[in-house]
Amino acid sequence: MIVYDRLWETMKKKKISQYSLIKDYQVNEAQLDRLRKNKVIKTITLDRLCEILDCEVEDICQHIKNNSDEA
């Protein structure tokens, strides 16, 4: 599972708010909602966030292994 907890930490470090992403960088509110809920987003969104925040993908998202017993 991909989680976006690191995005919020990176935004805090870079002093960029969700409001700023929406108003100053025209990031869609629906995309931010999807990020908050760890839902599927387009890679172009990740690319834009990396550009805006001047960071790497690893600073935005992280893969968490699924603990299911299915194999």
C-alpha positions in Angstrom: 0.0 0.0 0.0 1.2 3.5 -0.8 0.8 6.1 1.9 1.3 9.8 1.7 2.2 10.7 5.3 5.6 12.0 4.2 3.9 14.6 2.0 2.4 16.4 5.0 5.8 16.3 6.9 7.6 17.7 3.8 5.0 20.4 3.3 5.5 21.4 7.0 9.3 21.5 6.6 9.0 23.6 3.4 6.4 25.8 5.0 3.8 25.2 2.2 0.2 24.8 3.2 -2.6 22.9 1.5 -4.2 26.3 1.0 -1.1 27.5 -0.8 -1.0 24.4 -3.0 -4.6 25.1 -4.0 -4.4 28.9 -4.5 -0.8 29.5 -5.5 0.0 26.3 -7.4 -3.5 25.3 -8.7 -3.3 21.8 -7.2 -6.8 20.4 -7.3 -8.6 20.0 -4.0 -9.8 16.6 -5.0 -6.2 15.4 -5.5 -5.3 16.6 -2.0 -8.3 14.7 -0.7 -7.2 11.6 -2.5 -3.7 12.0 -0.9 -5.2 12.5 2.5 -7.1 9.2 2.1 -4.1 7.3 0.6 -6.1 6.7 -2.6 -4.8 6.3 -6.1 -3.3 9.4 -7.7 -1.7 10.0 -11.1 2.1 10.1 -11.4 1.9 13.6 -12.9 0.5 14.8 -9.6 3.5 13.3 -7.8 5.8 15.0 -10.4 4.1 18.4 -9.8 4.4 18.0 -6.0 8.1 17.2 -6.3 8.6 20.3 -8.4 6.6 22.5 -6.1 8.2 21.2 -2.9 11.7 20.8 -4.5 11.9 17.2 -3.2 12.1 13.6 -4.2 9.2 11.1 -4.5 10.4 9.4 -1.3 9.7 12.7 0.5 6.0 12.4 -0.5 5.1 8.8 -0.4 6.1 5.4 1.1 5.3 1.8 0.4 3.9 -0.1 3.3 3.9 -3.9 3.0 0.5 -5.5 3.2 0.3 -7.9 6.1 -2.2 -10.2 4.5 -1.6 -13.9 4.6 -2.5 -14.2 0.9 0.4 -15.4 -1.3 
